[in-house]
Amino acid sequence: MKKRIGVFGLLVALVATSALMAGTLPSAATGSGSAAAGTARTAATTIRIWADRDRKPAVTRVANQWASRRGVTVEVVEKEFGKIRDDLKTVRAENAPDVIVGAHDWTGQLAADGLVLPLFPKKASTAQVPGYALDAFSYGTTTKRLYGAPVAIENAGLVVNTRLARVPKNWADLEKQALAFKNKGDGRLAIAVQQGQDGDAYHMYPFFSGLCGYVFGKNKSGALNPKNIGLGNSKFLKNTALVDKWNRTGLINAKVNGDAARDAFLNGKAAFWVTGPWNIDTIVAKGIKFQVVQVPKIKCKSVPFLGAQGFMVTRFATTHGVTSAAKDLVSNYMLGSGPQVQLSVANGRYPANTKAGKAVKNKYLAQFGRAGQGGVPMPNIPQMGSVWSELGGAWVKATRGEGATKARAAFATAARNILNKIG
């Protein structure tokens, strides 16, 4: 645990001054009264942020730039990324964060549990942030509210080895080139997209959306409706005949897992790979000449799933008396282009702010950013937990080669199973 940024003596003086004004001094004894006093001691001057190891240095630098202009002290505490969400449920108030770095798909559960506060940023702060990025951190069963400031977006794209293939002009061109490459034999793959035994709904999503599929529909207020299951929508089911064709031709093969997809592309056995920015360095290290684009439109636009990272204000900011400052840091400052450029450079993810996106120097990261335009944030409501295995499993059943289930039946069954699980 890192110690707080600031001067202990100054904090003591502030405590003493506050206590005299209140007409009492806190006791040195331990117990609930002392814990409350401990919370009050730091509330006036310090905002505590929980961040993971990878993001901590950049978050510390950026947050302190904001804090230095406002006379506020920032303490950034290192936590394992997954434990940020889990520990927020059980942490004692005196040790709790006012702000967390988190993934957008935590939003629904944290908001439903009352652990994070809604944000109301200025219009100027959201003007350069796409609606789909803000949607990633929005939640509500009837009225949708914003609960986080997206600062980074990541998504899969179609990576093309430009020494082996042309960047496809459209879906028909991609299909033609990929099959021609595969049919040369020697263990080649048409499109290296990972599935494996358990399936992979994330990497398969561009093909799903391209056939006009969706996970959850929305109600009139724009909130996700878990009763509207898009795996069973008539337009998508009509288009699933194409999945049967892809299975017959071997365009997509469920037997390909993550390792097989990666190795095929890196070893010249696949000219097209559906992957994300986390593999940029791996591809560059192999000396492969490549370009990243969005999967071409099939019947509908083939947009990817989006994962967003950002900042959320916890309910403990209210307990600590720093709600206004914490919300200013998150909902106004962190949405700006300046902080997001710095965070992008440090952490290798494309910024949510469009102005910051134009400043990205890494051409491959910029290409992944463009490949994500119009993407769909992975649903952040708790019911999404009932979807992953069913959606991924339907793809596996329909694209496993000989003996595959007809795609229409596979996805219609998955839709019914999801509805039954959700109840």
FIZATI-624836 format. One record per residue (C-alpha): x, y, z; residue number from 1; residue in one letter. Coordinates in Angstrom, 1 decimal. Layout:
N
<atom <X,Y,Z>,NUM,A>
...
***
This chain:
423
<atom <0.0,0.0,0.0>,1,M>
<atom <1.4,3.4,-1.0>,2,K>
<atom <1.3,6.1,1.7>,3,K>
<atom <-0.8,9.2,1.1>,4,R>
<atom <0.6,12.1,-0.9>,5,I>
<atom <0.9,15.1,1.4>,6,G>
<atom <2.5,16.3,4.6>,7,V>
<atom <1.4,14.6,7.7>,8,F>
<atom <1.9,17.7,9.9>,9,G>
<atom <-0.3,19.7,7.6>,10,L>
<atom <-3.1,17.1,7.9>,11,L>
<atom <-2.8,17.1,11.7>,12,V>
<atom <-3.0,20.9,11.8>,13,A>
<atom <-6.1,20.8,9.6>,14,L>
<atom <-7.7,18.2,11.9>,15,V>
<atom <-6.9,20.3,14.9>,16,A>
<atom <-8.4,23.4,13.4>,17,T>
<atom <-11.5,21.5,12.3>,18,S>
<atom <-11.9,20.0,15.7>,19,A>
<atom <-11.6,23.3,17.5>,20,L>
<atom <-14.2,24.8,15.2>,21,M>
<atom <-16.5,22.0,16.1>,22,A>
<atom <-15.8,22.4,19.8>,23,G>
<atom <-14.1,19.1,20.4>,24,T>
<atom <-11.0,17.1,19.7>,25,L>
<atom <-11.1,13.4,18.5>,26,P>
<atom <-10.1,10.8,21.0>,27,S>
<atom <-7.0,8.7,20.4>,28,A>
<atom <-9.0,5.6,21.3>,29,A>
<atom <-9.9,3.1,18.6>,30,T>
<atom <-13.4,2.1,17.6>,31,G>
<atom <-16.2,3.4,15.4>,32,S>
<atom <-16.0,6.9,16.7>,33,G>
<atom <-12.3,7.0,15.9>,34,S>
<atom <-12.9,5.5,12.4>,35,A>
<atom <-15.4,8.3,11.6>,36,A>
<atom <-12.9,10.8,12.8>,37,A>
<atom <-10.3,9.2,10.5>,38,G>
<atom <-12.7,9.6,7.6>,39,T>
<atom <-13.2,13.2,8.4>,40,A>
<atom <-9.5,13.9,8.8>,41,R>
<atom <-8.7,13.1,5.1>,42,T>
<atom <-12.0,14.2,3.6>,43,A>
<atom <-11.2,17.9,3.5>,44,A>
<atom <-8.1,17.7,1.5>,45,T>
<atom <-7.6,14.3,-0.1>,46,T>
<atom <-9.3,12.3,-2.8>,47,I>
<atom <-8.4,8.6,-2.9>,48,R>
<atom <-8.3,6.8,-6.2>,49,I>
<atom <-8.1,3.0,-6.7>,50,W>
<atom <-6.1,2.1,-9.8>,51,A>
<atom <-4.4,-1.1,-11.1>,52,D>
<atom <-0.6,-1.3,-11.4>,53,R>
<atom <-0.5,-0.7,-15.2>,54,D>
<atom <-2.5,2.5,-15.0>,55,R>
<atom <-1.3,3.9,-11.6>,56,K>
<atom <1.6,6.0,-12.8>,57,P>
<atom <-0.3,7.7,-15.5>,58,A>
<atom <-3.4,8.2,-13.3>,59,V>
<atom <-1.2,9.7,-10.6>,60,T>
<atom <0.4,12.1,-13.0>,61,R>
<atom <-2.8,13.2,-14.6>,62,V>
<atom <-4.9,13.4,-11.4>,63,A>
<atom <-2.2,15.5,-9.7>,64,N>
<atom <-2.2,18.0,-12.6>,65,Q>
<atom <-5.9,18.6,-11.8>,66,W>
<atom <-5.3,18.6,-8.0>,67,A>
<atom <-2.5,21.1,-8.1>,68,S>
<atom <-4.8,23.7,-9.5>,69,R>
<atom <-7.5,23.1,-7.0>,70,R>
<atom <-5.6,22.8,-3.7>,71,G>
<atom <-6.6,19.2,-3.4>,72,V>
<atom <-4.4,16.2,-2.5>,73,T>
<atom <-4.7,13.0,-4.5>,74,V>
<atom <-3.7,9.6,-3.2>,75,E>
<atom <-3.6,6.8,-5.8>,76,V>
<atom <-3.8,3.3,-4.2>,77,V>
<atom <-2.7,0.3,-6.3>,78,E>
<atom <-5.2,-2.6,-6.5>,79,K>
<atom <-5.5,-5.6,-8.7>,80,E>
<atom <-7.9,-4.7,-11.4>,81,F>
<atom <-10.5,-7.3,-10.6>,82,G>
<atom <-10.4,-6.5,-6.9>,83,K>
<atom <-11.2,-2.9,-7.4>,84,I>
<atom <-14.8,-3.9,-8.1>,85,R>
<atom <-14.9,-6.8,-5.6>,86,D>
<atom <-13.3,-4.9,-2.7>,87,D>
<atom <-15.5,-1.9,-3.2>,88,L>
<atom <-18.4,-4.0,-1.9>,89,K>
<atom <-16.7,-4.8,1.5>,90,T>
<atom <-14.3,-2.0,2.2>,91,V>
<atom <-14.6,0.0,5.4>,92,R>
<atom <-15.5,3.7,4.8>,93,A>
<atom <-12.2,5.0,6.3>,94,E>
<atom <-10.2,2.9,3.7>,95,N>
<atom <-12.6,3.3,0.8>,96,A>
<atom <-11.9,5.1,-2.5>,97,P>
<atom <-13.7,8.2,-3.7>,98,D>
<atom <-12.9,7.4,-7.3>,99,V>
<atom <-12.1,4.1,-9.0>,100,I>
<atom <-10.6,3.1,-12.4>,101,V>
<atom <-12.8,0.5,-13.8>,102,G>
<atom <-14.3,-1.4,-16.8>,103,A>
<atom <-17.6,-0.2,-18.2>,104,H>
<atom <-19.2,-3.6,-17.8>,105,D>
<atom <-19.0,-3.2,-14.0>,106,W>
<atom <-21.4,-0.2,-14.2>,107,T>
<atom <-24.8,-2.0,-14.0>,108,G>
<atom <-24.0,-4.0,-10.9>,109,Q>
<atom <-22.2,-1.2,-9.1>,110,L>
<atom <-25.0,1.3,-9.9>,111,A>
<atom <-27.7,-1.2,-8.9>,112,A>
<atom <-25.9,-1.8,-5.6>,113,D>
<atom <-25.7,1.9,-5.0>,114,G>
<atom <-21.8,1.9,-4.9>,115,L>
<atom <-21.3,4.6,-7.6>,116,V>
<atom <-22.9,7.9,-8.1>,117,L>
<atom <-24.5,9.3,-11.2>,118,P>
<atom <-22.6,12.0,-13.0>,119,L>
<atom <-23.9,15.2,-14.7>,120,F>
<atom <-21.0,16.6,-16.8>,121,P>
<atom <-21.1,19.9,-18.6>,122,K>
<atom <-22.1,19.7,-22.2>,123,K>
<atom <-18.7,21.1,-23.1>,124,A>
<atom <-17.1,18.1,-21.4>,125,S>
<atom <-19.2,15.5,-23.4>,126,T>
<atom <-19.1,17.3,-26.7>,127,A>
<atom <-16.0,15.4,-27.9>,128,Q>
<atom <-17.0,12.0,-26.6>,129,V>
<atom <-19.2,9.8,-28.9>,130,P>
<atom <-22.6,8.7,-27.6>,131,G>
<atom <-21.6,5.0,-27.8>,132,Y>
<atom <-18.7,5.7,-25.4>,133,A>
<atom <-20.9,7.4,-22.9>,134,L>
<atom <-23.5,4.7,-23.3>,135,D>
<atom <-20.9,2.2,-22.1>,136,A>
<atom <-20.9,3.8,-18.6>,137,F>
<atom <-24.7,4.5,-18.6>,138,S>
<atom <-27.2,2.4,-16.7>,139,Y>
<atom <-30.9,2.5,-15.7>,140,G>
<atom <-33.9,0.2,-15.7>,141,T>
<atom <-36.3,3.0,-16.7>,142,T>
<atom <-34.2,6.1,-16.9>,143,T>
<atom <-30.6,5.9,-18.2>,144,K>
<atom <-28.0,7.8,-16.2>,145,R>
<atom <-24.2,8.3,-16.7>,146,L>
<atom <-22.1,6.7,-14.0>,147,Y>
<atom <-18.6,6.9,-15.4>,148,G>
<atom <-16.2,8.9,-17.6>,149,A>
<atom <-14.9,6.8,-20.5>,150,P>
<atom <-11.2,7.5,-21.2>,151,V>
<atom <-10.1,4.5,-23.2>,152,A>
<atom <-11.8,2.3,-25.8>,153,I>
<atom <-10.6,-1.1,-27.1>,154,E>
<atom <-12.0,-3.3,-29.7>,155,N>
<atom <-11.2,-6.0,-32.2>,156,A>
<atom <-10.5,-5.2,-35.8>,157,G>
<atom <-9.7,-7.0,-39.0>,158,L>
<atom <-5.9,-7.2,-39.2>,159,V>
<atom <-4.7,-7.7,-42.8>,160,V>
<atom <-1.2,-9.0,-43.7>,161,N>
<atom <-0.7,-6.7,-46.7>,162,T>
<atom <2.0,-8.9,-48.1>,163,R>
<atom <-0.4,-11.8,-48.4>,164,L>
<atom <-3.7,-10.0,-49.3>,165,A>
<atom <-5.3,-6.7,-50.2>,166,R>
<atom <-7.3,-4.7,-47.7>,167,V>
<atom <-10.8,-5.8,-48.7>,168,P>
<atom <-13.1,-3.4,-50.5>,169,K>
<atom <-16.2,-5.1,-49.2>,170,N>
<atom <-17.5,-8.4,-47.7>,171,W>
<atom <-17.6,-10.2,-51.0>,172,A>
<atom <-13.9,-9.2,-51.6>,173,D>
<atom <-12.9,-10.4,-48.1>,174,L>
<atom <-14.7,-13.7,-48.6>,175,E>
<atom <-13.2,-14.3,-52.0>,176,K>
<atom <-9.6,-13.5,-51.0>,177,Q>
<atom <-9.8,-15.4,-47.7>,178,A>
<atom <-11.1,-18.6,-49.3>,179,L>
<atom <-8.6,-18.4,-52.2>,180,A>
<atom <-5.8,-18.2,-49.6>,181,F>
<atom <-7.2,-21.1,-47.6>,182,K>
<atom <-7.7,-23.3,-50.6>,183,N>
<atom <-4.0,-23.2,-51.4>,184,K>
<atom <-3.7,-25.8,-48.6>,185,G>
<atom <-0.8,-26.3,-46.3>,186,D>
<atom <-2.9,-25.8,-43.2>,187,G>
<atom <-4.0,-22.2,-44.1>,188,R>
<atom <-7.0,-20.5,-42.5>,189,L>
<atom <-9.4,-18.3,-44.3>,190,A>
<atom <-10.1,-15.9,-41.4>,191,I>
<atom <-8.2,-16.4,-38.2>,192,A>
<atom <-10.9,-15.7,-35.6>,193,V>
<atom <-10.8,-17.4,-32.3>,194,Q>
<atom <-13.5,-19.6,-30.9>,195,Q>
<atom <-12.4,-22.9,-29.5>,196,G>
<atom <-14.4,-25.4,-27.4>,197,Q>
<atom <-16.2,-22.8,-25.3>,198,D>
<atom <-16.7,-20.3,-28.0>,199,G>
<atom <-15.9,-16.6,-28.1>,200,D>
<atom <-18.8,-14.2,-28.4>,201,A>
<atom <-16.5,-11.2,-28.2>,202,Y>
<atom <-14.3,-12.0,-31.2>,203,H>
<atom <-17.3,-13.2,-33.2>,204,M>
<atom <-19.4,-10.1,-32.6>,205,Y>
<atom <-18.5,-8.3,-35.9>,206,P>
<atom <-20.0,-11.3,-37.8>,207,F>
<atom <-23.0,-11.3,-35.5>,208,F>
<atom <-23.7,-7.6,-35.9>,209,S>
<atom <-23.0,-7.9,-39.6>,210,G>
<atom <-25.9,-10.3,-39.9>,211,L>
<atom <-28.1,-7.8,-38.1>,212,C>
<atom <-27.8,-9.5,-34.7>,213,G>
<atom <-27.8,-7.7,-31.3>,214,Y>
<atom <-27.8,-8.8,-27.7>,215,V>
<atom <-30.3,-6.6,-26.0>,216,F>
<atom <-32.7,-4.1,-27.4>,217,G>
<atom <-33.5,-0.8,-25.8>,218,K>
<atom <-36.5,0.8,-24.2>,219,N>
<atom <-37.9,4.3,-25.0>,220,K>
<atom <-35.4,6.0,-22.7>,221,S>
<atom <-32.5,4.2,-24.3>,222,G>
<atom <-31.9,1.8,-21.4>,223,A>
<atom <-31.1,-1.8,-22.3>,224,L>
<atom <-34.1,-4.1,-22.2>,225,N>
<atom <-33.1,-7.6,-21.1>,226,P>
<atom <-36.4,-9.0,-22.3>,227,K>
<atom <-35.6,-8.1,-25.9>,228,N>
<atom <-33.1,-10.7,-27.0>,229,I>
<atom <-31.6,-10.0,-30.4>,230,G>
<atom <-30.3,-13.5,-31.0>,231,L>
<atom <-33.8,-14.4,-32.0>,232,G>
<atom <-34.8,-11.4,-34.1>,233,N>
<atom <-36.3,-12.3,-37.4>,234,S>
<atom <-33.9,-10.3,-39.6>,235,K>
<atom <-30.9,-12.0,-38.0>,236,F>
<atom <-32.4,-15.5,-38.2>,237,L>
<atom <-33.1,-15.0,-41.8>,238,K>
<atom <-29.5,-14.1,-42.4>,239,N>
<atom <-28.1,-17.1,-40.6>,240,T>
<atom <-28.2,-19.1,-43.8>,241,A>
<atom <-24.9,-17.3,-44.5>,242,L>
<atom <-23.4,-18.9,-41.4>,243,V>
<atom <-24.2,-22.3,-42.8>,244,D>
<atom <-22.4,-21.3,-46.0>,245,K>
<atom <-19.3,-20.1,-44.1>,246,W>
<atom <-19.3,-23.4,-42.3>,247,N>
<atom <-19.4,-25.4,-45.5>,248,R>
<atom <-16.6,-23.5,-47.2>,249,T>
<atom <-14.5,-23.2,-44.0>,250,G>
<atom <-14.5,-19.4,-44.0>,251,L>
<atom <-15.0,-19.6,-40.3>,252,I>
<atom <-13.9,-22.6,-38.2>,253,N>
<atom <-14.9,-23.1,-34.6>,254,A>
<atom <-12.0,-25.4,-33.9>,255,K>
<atom <-9.6,-22.4,-34.1>,256,V>
<atom <-8.8,-21.2,-30.6>,257,N>
<atom <-6.8,-18.1,-29.6>,258,G>
<atom <-3.4,-19.7,-29.9>,259,D>
<atom <-4.2,-21.2,-33.3>,260,A>
<atom <-5.5,-18.0,-34.7>,261,A>
<atom <-2.4,-16.0,-33.5>,262,R>
<atom <0.1,-18.6,-34.6>,263,D>
<atom <-1.5,-18.9,-38.1>,264,A>
<atom <-1.3,-15.2,-38.7>,265,F>
<atom <2.2,-14.7,-37.3>,266,L>
<atom <3.5,-17.6,-39.4>,267,N>
<atom <1.9,-16.6,-42.7>,268,G>
<atom <-0.9,-19.2,-42.5>,269,K>
<atom <-3.6,-16.6,-42.4>,270,A>
<atom <-3.8,-13.3,-44.2>,271,A>
<atom <-6.7,-12.0,-42.0>,272,F>
<atom <-6.9,-12.0,-38.2>,273,W>
<atom <-9.7,-10.7,-36.0>,274,V>
<atom <-7.9,-9.4,-32.9>,275,T>
<atom <-7.3,-6.2,-30.8>,276,G>
<atom <-4.6,-3.6,-30.0>,277,P>
<atom <-3.2,-5.9,-27.3>,278,W>
<atom <-1.4,-7.7,-30.1>,279,N>
<atom <0.1,-4.8,-31.9>,280,I>
<atom <3.6,-5.2,-30.4>,281,D>
<atom <3.5,-9.0,-31.2>,282,T>
<atom <2.7,-8.4,-34.9>,283,I>
<atom <5.3,-5.6,-35.2>,284,V>
<atom <8.0,-7.7,-33.6>,285,A>
<atom <7.5,-10.3,-36.3>,286,K>
<atom <8.1,-7.7,-39.0>,287,G>
<atom <4.7,-8.2,-40.6>,288,I>
<atom <3.4,-5.4,-42.8>,289,K>
<atom <-0.2,-4.9,-41.9>,290,F>
<atom <-3.2,-2.7,-41.8>,291,Q>
<atom <-6.2,-2.7,-39.4>,292,V>
<atom <-9.8,-2.0,-40.7>,293,V>
<atom <-13.3,-2.7,-39.5>,294,Q>
<atom <-14.8,-6.0,-40.8>,295,V>
<atom <-16.7,-5.0,-44.0>,296,P>
<atom <-20.5,-4.7,-43.9>,297,K>
<atom <-22.2,-8.0,-44.5>,298,I>
<atom <-26.0,-7.3,-44.3>,299,K>
<atom <-25.7,-4.7,-41.6>,300,C>
<atom <-22.6,-2.8,-40.5>,301,K>
<atom <-20.1,-5.3,-38.9>,302,S>
<atom <-19.3,-3.3,-35.8>,303,V>
<atom <-17.2,-4.8,-33.0>,304,P>
<atom <-18.0,-5.1,-29.3>,305,F>
<atom <-16.4,-2.2,-27.4>,306,L>
<atom <-14.7,-2.4,-24.1>,307,G>
<atom <-14.3,0.9,-22.3>,308,A>
<atom <-12.2,1.8,-19.3>,309,Q>
<atom <-12.9,4.9,-17.2>,310,G>
<atom <-13.4,6.6,-13.9>,311,F>
<atom <-16.3,6.3,-11.5>,312,M>
<atom <-17.2,8.3,-8.4>,313,V>
<atom <-18.1,6.0,-5.4>,314,T>
<atom <-20.7,6.6,-2.7>,315,R>
<atom <-17.8,7.0,-0.3>,316,F>
<atom <-17.0,10.4,-1.8>,317,A>
<atom <-20.2,11.6,-0.1>,318,T>
<atom <-19.1,9.9,3.2>,319,T>
<atom <-15.8,11.7,3.0>,320,H>
<atom <-17.3,15.0,2.0>,321,G>
<atom <-15.5,15.3,-1.3>,322,V>
<atom <-18.4,14.6,-3.7>,323,T>
<atom <-18.1,17.9,-5.6>,324,S>
<atom <-14.4,17.6,-6.1>,325,A>
<atom <-14.5,14.0,-7.1>,326,A>
<atom <-17.2,14.6,-9.6>,327,K>
<atom <-15.3,17.5,-11.1>,328,D>
<atom <-12.2,15.4,-11.5>,329,L>
<atom <-14.1,12.6,-13.2>,330,V>
<atom <-17.0,14.1,-15.1>,331,S>
<atom <-15.3,17.2,-16.4>,332,N>
<atom <-11.5,16.9,-16.2>,333,Y>
<atom <-11.0,13.3,-17.2>,334,M>
<atom <-13.3,13.6,-20.2>,335,L>
<atom <-11.0,16.3,-21.7>,336,G>
<atom <-8.6,15.7,-24.5>,337,S>
<atom <-5.4,16.6,-22.6>,338,G>
<atom <-5.7,14.0,-19.9>,339,P>
<atom <-6.9,11.3,-22.3>,340,Q>
<atom <-3.9,11.9,-24.6>,341,V>
<atom <-1.6,11.3,-21.7>,342,Q>
<atom <-3.4,8.2,-20.6>,343,L>
<atom <-3.5,6.8,-24.1>,344,S>
<atom <0.3,7.2,-24.6>,345,V>
<atom <1.0,5.6,-21.2>,346,A>
<atom <-1.4,2.6,-21.5>,347,N>
<atom <-1.6,1.9,-25.3>,348,G>
<atom <-5.3,2.2,-25.6>,349,R>
<atom <-7.3,4.5,-27.9>,350,Y>
<atom <-8.9,7.5,-26.1>,351,P>
<atom <-12.7,7.9,-25.9>,352,A>
<atom <-12.3,11.7,-26.6>,353,N>
<atom <-12.3,12.3,-30.4>,354,T>
<atom <-9.9,15.2,-30.2>,355,K>
<atom <-7.5,13.1,-28.2>,356,A>
<atom <-8.0,10.3,-30.8>,357,G>
<atom <-6.7,12.6,-33.6>,358,K>
<atom <-3.5,13.1,-31.5>,359,A>
<atom <-2.7,9.4,-31.3>,360,V>
<atom <0.8,8.9,-32.9>,361,K>
<atom <0.8,5.1,-33.1>,362,N>
<atom <-0.7,4.5,-36.5>,363,K>
<atom <-1.8,1.0,-35.7>,364,Y>
<atom <-3.6,2.1,-32.5>,365,L>
<atom <-5.2,4.8,-34.5>,366,A>
<atom <-6.4,2.2,-37.0>,367,Q>
<atom <-7.9,0.1,-34.3>,368,F>
<atom <-9.6,3.2,-33.0>,369,G>
<atom <-11.2,3.9,-36.4>,370,R>
<atom <-12.2,0.2,-36.7>,371,A>
<atom <-14.2,0.6,-33.5>,372,G>
<atom <-16.3,3.5,-34.7>,373,Q>
<atom <-20.0,2.9,-34.3>,374,G>
<atom <-19.2,-0.2,-32.1>,375,G>
<atom <-21.5,-1.6,-29.5>,376,V>
<atom <-20.4,-1.4,-25.8>,377,P>
<atom <-20.5,-4.8,-24.2>,378,M>
<atom <-23.8,-4.7,-22.3>,379,P>
<atom <-23.1,-3.6,-18.7>,380,N>
<atom <-26.3,-4.9,-17.1>,381,I>
<atom <-26.1,-8.0,-14.8>,382,P>
<atom <-28.2,-10.1,-17.2>,383,Q>
<atom <-25.3,-10.1,-19.7>,384,M>
<atom <-23.8,-12.9,-17.6>,385,G>
<atom <-26.5,-15.2,-19.1>,386,S>
<atom <-25.5,-14.3,-22.6>,387,V>
<atom <-21.8,-15.0,-23.1>,388,W>
<atom <-21.8,-18.8,-23.1>,389,S>
<atom <-25.0,-19.1,-25.0>,390,E>
<atom <-24.0,-16.7,-27.8>,391,L>
<atom <-20.5,-18.1,-28.1>,392,G>
<atom <-21.8,-21.7,-27.9>,393,G>
<atom <-24.3,-21.1,-30.8>,394,A>
<atom <-21.4,-20.0,-33.0>,395,W>
<atom <-19.4,-23.1,-32.1>,396,V>
<atom <-22.4,-25.4,-32.8>,397,K>
<atom <-23.0,-23.7,-36.2>,398,A>
<atom <-19.4,-23.5,-37.4>,399,T>
<atom <-17.7,-26.7,-36.2>,400,R>
<atom <-17.5,-28.2,-39.7>,401,G>
<atom <-19.1,-31.6,-40.4>,402,E>
<atom <-22.0,-32.3,-38.2>,403,G>
<atom <-22.6,-28.7,-37.4>,404,A>
<atom <-26.1,-27.5,-36.2>,405,T>
<atom <-28.0,-25.4,-38.6>,406,K>
<atom <-27.3,-21.8,-37.6>,407,A>
<atom <-30.9,-20.8,-37.3>,408,R>
<atom <-31.7,-23.6,-34.9>,409,A>
<atom <-28.5,-22.9,-32.9>,410,A>
<atom <-29.2,-19.2,-32.3>,411,F>
<atom <-32.9,-19.6,-31.8>,412,A>
<atom <-32.2,-22.2,-29.1>,413,T>
<atom <-29.6,-19.8,-27.5>,414,A>
<atom <-32.1,-17.0,-27.4>,415,A>
<atom <-34.7,-19.2,-25.6>,416,R>
<atom <-32.0,-20.4,-23.1>,417,N>
<atom <-31.0,-16.8,-22.4>,418,I>
<atom <-34.6,-15.8,-21.7>,419,L>
<atom <-35.1,-18.8,-19.4>,420,N>
<atom <-31.9,-17.9,-17.5>,421,K>
<atom <-32.9,-14.3,-17.1>,422,I>
<atom <-36.4,-15.2,-16.0>,423,G>
***
